[in-house]
C-alpha cells in the first residue's frame, strides 16, 4: 500500500454500526493518542495528528456520513468543485471567471481544473465574510435599540391565522 495519497478516497459508513459505536465510546474517554496494535502484536504510537483525524472520522461515520480523504493539491473538475461548495456548476464557473477561485487549464481545451486547497480557501473566506456581515448587522440593530424591546407578534399571528382559515 502506498504511503502517499494522490487521489480522493471515499468510505461509506458500515452497515453494522456496532463496532463504530464501540470505537466512538472508547475515543470519547481517551483524551490523547495511544497506540495502534498490529496483527502480530506489534505496537506503534499514534501521532496526535492521526488521532485527531481518527476522532473526526469516527464521529462522522457514527452519524452515518461518508468520509472522503483527499490531498489539498488534488485537482477537481468544475462539477466536483461546485458539488463540494453546494452550488451549481454555472455559478462556480462565474466565480472562476471573476477571479474568486484560482483555476488552470491543463490542456489547450476548455476544461478547467481547480485545486481543492483553493476551493477550501474560498469557502473559508466566504464564511468569514458572512460572519463579519452578521456581526455588523447585529451591532447596527443593537445601536438602533432593536434589542431593547420585546416585540409583540400577537396581532400579526391573529391576522395570519385568519387568512389561513378563510
C-alpha positions as CSV (number, residue, x, y, z in Angstrom):
1,X,0.0,0.0,0.0
2,X,1.3,3.4,-0.9
3,X,2.1,5.9,1.9
4,X,1.3,8.9,-0.2
5,X,-2.3,9.7,-1.1
6,X,-2.6,11.0,-4.6
7,X,-6.3,10.9,-5.1
8,X,-9.5,11.1,-3.1
9,X,-10.8,8.1,-1.3
10,X,-14.4,7.9,-0.1
11,X,-15.5,5.4,2.5
12,X,-19.2,4.9,3.4
13,X,-20.2,4.1,7.0
14,X,-20.5,0.4,7.8
15,X,-23.9,-1.3,7.5
16,X,-23.4,-2.7,11.0
17,X,-22.6,0.3,13.2
18,X,-21.9,-1.7,16.4
19,X,-18.1,-1.6,16.0
20,X,-18.2,2.1,15.1
21,X,-20.3,2.9,18.2
22,X,-17.9,0.9,20.4
23,X,-14.9,2.8,18.9
24,X,-16.7,6.1,19.3
25,X,-17.4,5.4,23.0
26,X,-13.7,4.4,23.5
27,X,-12.4,7.6,21.9
28,X,-14.8,9.7,24.0
29,X,-12.9,8.5,27.1
30,X,-9.4,8.8,25.7
31,X,-8.0,12.3,25.7
32,X,-4.7,11.7,24.0
33,X,-3.4,9.3,21.4
34,X,-2.5,5.8,22.4
35,X,-1.0,3.3,20.0
36,X,-2.1,1.0,17.2
37,X,-1.9,-2.7,17.7
38,X,-0.7,-4.7,14.6
39,X,-2.0,-8.2,13.7
40,X,1.2,-9.8,15.1
41,X,1.1,-7.9,18.4
42,X,3.5,-5.0,17.3
43,X,2.5,-1.6,18.6
44,X,3.1,1.8,17.0
45,X,2.5,5.1,18.8
46,X,-0.4,7.1,17.1
47,X,0.7,10.7,16.3
48,X,-1.6,13.4,17.6
49,X,-2.5,14.5,14.0
50,X,-3.6,11.0,13.1
51,X,-5.5,10.7,16.4
52,X,-7.4,13.9,15.7
53,X,-8.3,12.7,12.2
54,X,-9.4,9.4,13.6
55,X,-11.7,11.0,16.1
56,X,-13.4,13.2,13.4
57,X,-13.8,10.2,11.0
58,X,-15.4,8.1,13.7
59,X,-17.8,10.9,14.8
60,X,-18.9,11.5,11.2
61,X,-19.2,7.8,10.3
62,X,-21.2,7.2,13.5
63,X,-23.6,9.9,12.3
64,X,-24.0,8.0,9.1
65,X,-21.8,10.3,6.9
66,X,-19.4,9.1,4.3
67,X,-15.8,10.3,4.6
68,X,-13.5,11.5,1.8
69,X,-9.8,11.8,2.3
70,X,-8.1,13.9,-0.4
71,X,-4.8,15.7,-0.7
72,X,-5.0,19.5,-0.7
73,X,-3.3,19.7,-4.1
74,X,-5.8,17.5,-5.7
75,X,-7.3,19.0,-8.8
76,X,-11.1,18.9,-9.2
77,X,-13.3,19.3,-12.2
78,X,-15.7,22.3,-12.1
79,X,-18.6,19.9,-11.3
80,X,-16.7,18.3,-8.4
81,X,-15.8,21.8,-7.0
82,X,-19.4,23.0,-7.4
83,X,-20.7,19.9,-5.7
84,X,-18.2,20.4,-2.8
85,X,-19.4,24.0,-2.4
86,X,-23.1,23.2,-2.8
87,X,-23.5,25.5,-5.8
88,X,-24.3,24.9,-9.4
89,X,-21.6,24.4,-12.0
90,X,-22.5,27.6,-13.9
91,X,-22.3,29.6,-10.6
92,X,-18.8,28.1,-10.0
93,X,-17.7,29.0,-13.5
94,X,-18.8,32.6,-12.8
95,X,-16.7,32.6,-9.6
96,X,-13.7,31.3,-11.6
97,X,-14.1,33.9,-14.3
98,X,-14.4,36.7,-11.7
99,X,-11.2,35.6,-10.1
100,X,-12.8,34.5,-6.8
101,X,-11.2,31.0,-7.1
102,X,-8.0,30.2,-8.9
103,X,-8.0,27.6,-11.7
104,X,-6.0,26.4,-14.6
105,X,-6.5,24.6,-17.9
106,X,-4.2,21.6,-18.0
107,X,-4.7,21.2,-21.8
108,X,-5.4,23.7,-24.6
109,X,-9.1,22.8,-24.3
110,X,-11.9,24.4,-22.5
111,X,-11.8,22.3,-19.4
112,X,-10.8,23.9,-16.1
113,X,-9.3,22.3,-13.0
114,X,-9.5,23.7,-9.5
115,X,-7.2,22.8,-6.6
116,X,-9.0,21.5,-3.6
117,X,-6.9,23.9,-1.4
118,X,-8.2,26.9,-3.5
119,X,-11.8,25.7,-3.1
120,X,-11.3,25.4,0.7
121,X,-9.7,28.9,0.8
122,X,-12.7,30.3,-0.9
123,X,-15.1,28.5,1.4
124,X,-13.3,29.9,4.5
125,X,-13.2,33.4,3.0
126,X,-16.9,33.4,2.3
127,X,-17.7,32.0,5.8
128,X,-15.6,34.8,7.4
129,X,-17.4,37.4,5.2
130,X,-20.8,36.1,6.3
131,X,-19.7,36.2,10.0
132,X,-18.4,39.8,9.6
133,X,-21.6,40.9,7.9
134,X,-23.8,39.3,10.6
135,X,-21.7,40.8,13.4
136,X,-22.1,44.2,11.7
137,X,-25.9,43.8,11.3
138,X,-26.2,42.7,14.9
139,X,-24.2,45.7,16.1
140,X,-26.3,48.1,13.9
141,X,-29.5,46.6,15.3
142,X,-28.2,46.9,18.9
143,X,-27.2,50.5,18.3
144,X,-30.6,51.3,16.8
145,X,-32.2,49.9,20.0
146,X,-33.9,47.0,18.3
147,X,-32.9,44.6,21.1
148,X,-34.3,46.9,23.9
149,X,-37.9,46.0,23.5
150,X,-39.6,42.6,23.2
151,X,-41.7,42.7,20.1
152,X,-45.4,41.8,20.2
153,X,-46.3,39.4,17.4
154,X,-49.8,38.5,18.6
155,X,-51.6,40.9,16.2
156,X,-49.6,39.5,13.2
157,X,-50.2,36.0,14.4
158,X,-54.0,36.6,14.6
159,X,-54.0,38.1,11.1
160,X,-52.1,35.1,9.7
161,X,-54.5,32.7,11.3
162,X,-57.5,34.5,9.9
163,X,-56.0,34.3,6.4
164,X,-55.3,30.6,6.8
165,X,-58.9,29.8,7.9
166,X,-60.5,31.9,5.1
